[in-house]
């Protein structure tokens, strides 16, 4: 009777292995969908649509990682060594400080705040992949 409970080490190991595999696949699928939604184009995307990529940095630095302590996966862009919070502002909108050089001969900078409407790319990717998550769990514990 004791072998039927989830405290058996063999069963716990099988559950942990299956959890890692399923969460890794889910993280990879969300990352891929988010990256593919960001197009390389000139100009600015319409609010509510994924942002356009001008340099490729946003697309390149979307990663996922497993949090074993909480049995979860963290998916999203990593922070770059820039003073802006561009990935967050693109996803949710906001008022970032935009710094521009306006006199190259004297190296003066002008700081302005502009409202940027949200251009979500991670949220829609997550929602679209969430519907396939039960299928990934099916028959995952062996």
C-alpha positions as CSV (number, residue, x, y, z in Angstrom):
1,X,0.0,0.0,0.0
2,X,2.9,2.4,0.8
3,X,4.2,2.2,-2.8
4,X,1.0,3.8,-4.1
5,X,1.7,7.2,-2.5
6,X,3.8,10.0,-4.0
7,X,6.4,9.9,-1.3
8,X,8.2,7.0,-2.9
9,X,11.6,8.2,-4.1
10,X,11.3,6.5,-7.4
11,X,7.9,8.3,-8.1
12,X,9.2,11.6,-6.9
13,X,12.2,11.4,-9.2
14,X,9.9,10.5,-12.1
15,X,7.7,13.5,-11.3
16,X,10.7,15.9,-11.0
17,X,12.2,14.7,-14.3
18,X,8.9,15.0,-16.1
19,X,8.3,18.5,-14.6
20,X,11.8,19.7,-15.8
21,X,11.2,18.3,-19.3
22,X,7.7,19.8,-19.7
23,X,8.7,23.2,-18.3
24,X,11.8,23.3,-20.5
25,X,9.8,22.5,-23.6
26,X,7.2,25.1,-22.6
27,X,9.8,27.8,-22.0
28,X,11.5,27.0,-25.4
29,X,8.2,27.2,-27.3
30,X,7.2,30.5,-25.7
31,X,10.7,32.0,-26.3
32,X,10.5,30.8,-30.0
33,X,7.0,32.3,-30.5
34,X,8.0,35.6,-28.9
35,X,11.2,35.8,-31.0
36,X,9.3,35.0,-34.2
37,X,6.6,37.6,-33.5
38,X,9.3,40.4,-33.5
39,X,9.9,41.4,-37.1
40,X,13.0,43.2,-38.5
41,X,11.6,46.3,-40.1
42,X,12.1,50.0,-40.3
43,X,9.7,52.3,-38.5
44,X,7.5,51.8,-35.5
45,X,4.9,49.0,-35.0
46,X,1.3,49.8,-34.3
47,X,0.3,49.8,-30.6
48,X,-1.0,46.4,-29.5
49,X,1.2,44.6,-32.1
50,X,4.7,43.2,-31.4
51,X,7.5,45.7,-31.7
52,X,9.8,45.9,-34.7
53,X,13.4,45.0,-34.3
54,X,15.9,47.6,-35.5
55,X,19.1,46.2,-34.0
56,X,18.2,42.6,-33.2
57,X,19.0,42.9,-29.5
58,X,15.5,42.3,-28.2
59,X,15.1,39.2,-30.3
60,X,18.5,37.9,-29.4
61,X,18.3,38.3,-25.7
62,X,15.0,36.5,-24.9
63,X,15.8,33.5,-22.8
64,X,14.1,31.0,-20.4
65,X,15.4,29.4,-17.3
66,X,14.1,26.8,-14.9
67,X,13.5,27.7,-11.3
68,X,13.8,24.3,-9.5
69,X,13.0,25.7,-6.1
70,X,9.6,26.9,-7.2
71,X,9.1,24.3,-10.0
72,X,8.5,27.0,-12.5
73,X,10.0,28.5,-15.7
74,X,11.0,32.1,-16.1
75,X,10.7,33.4,-19.7
76,X,11.6,36.9,-21.0
77,X,14.3,39.3,-22.2
78,X,17.3,39.8,-20.0
79,X,18.4,43.2,-18.8
80,X,21.0,44.8,-21.0
81,X,23.7,47.3,-19.7
82,X,21.6,50.3,-20.7
83,X,20.0,52.9,-18.6
84,X,16.6,52.2,-20.1
85,X,14.0,49.6,-19.4
86,X,13.0,49.2,-23.1
87,X,11.7,45.5,-22.9
88,X,9.4,46.3,-20.1
89,X,8.2,49.6,-21.7
90,X,7.5,47.8,-25.0
91,X,5.5,45.0,-23.3
92,X,3.4,47.2,-20.9
93,X,3.8,50.8,-22.2
94,X,5.0,53.7,-20.1
95,X,7.0,56.9,-20.0
96,X,10.7,56.2,-20.6
97,X,13.3,58.9,-20.6
98,X,14.7,59.3,-24.1
99,X,18.2,60.8,-24.3
100,X,19.3,62.3,-27.6
101,X,22.5,64.1,-28.7
102,X,21.4,67.3,-30.3
103,X,24.7,69.0,-30.8
104,X,27.5,66.7,-31.8
105,X,30.2,69.5,-31.7
106,X,29.6,70.2,-28.0
107,X,28.2,66.7,-27.0
108,X,25.1,68.1,-25.3
109,X,22.3,65.7,-24.5
110,X,18.6,66.4,-24.4
111,X,16.3,64.3,-22.1
112,X,12.6,63.9,-22.9
113,X,9.8,61.8,-21.6
114,X,7.5,60.3,-24.2
115,X,4.5,58.1,-23.7
116,X,4.9,54.7,-25.4
117,X,1.8,52.6,-25.9
118,X,2.2,48.9,-25.2
119,X,3.5,46.6,-27.9
120,X,3.2,43.2,-26.2
121,X,5.3,40.3,-27.4
122,X,5.8,38.0,-24.4
123,X,2.2,37.9,-23.1
124,X,0.6,36.8,-26.4
125,X,3.3,34.2,-26.9
126,X,2.6,32.8,-23.4
127,X,-1.1,32.7,-23.9
128,X,-0.9,31.0,-27.3
129,X,1.5,28.3,-26.0
130,X,-0.5,27.8,-22.7
131,X,-3.3,26.0,-24.6
132,X,-0.8,23.3,-25.6
133,X,0.5,22.7,-22.1
134,X,-1.9,20.0,-21.0
135,X,-0.9,18.0,-24.1
136,X,2.8,18.3,-23.0
137,X,1.9,16.9,-19.6
138,X,0.0,13.9,-21.0
139,X,2.0,10.7,-20.5
140,X,5.0,12.7,-19.3
141,X,5.6,10.6,-16.2
142,X,7.0,7.3,-17.0
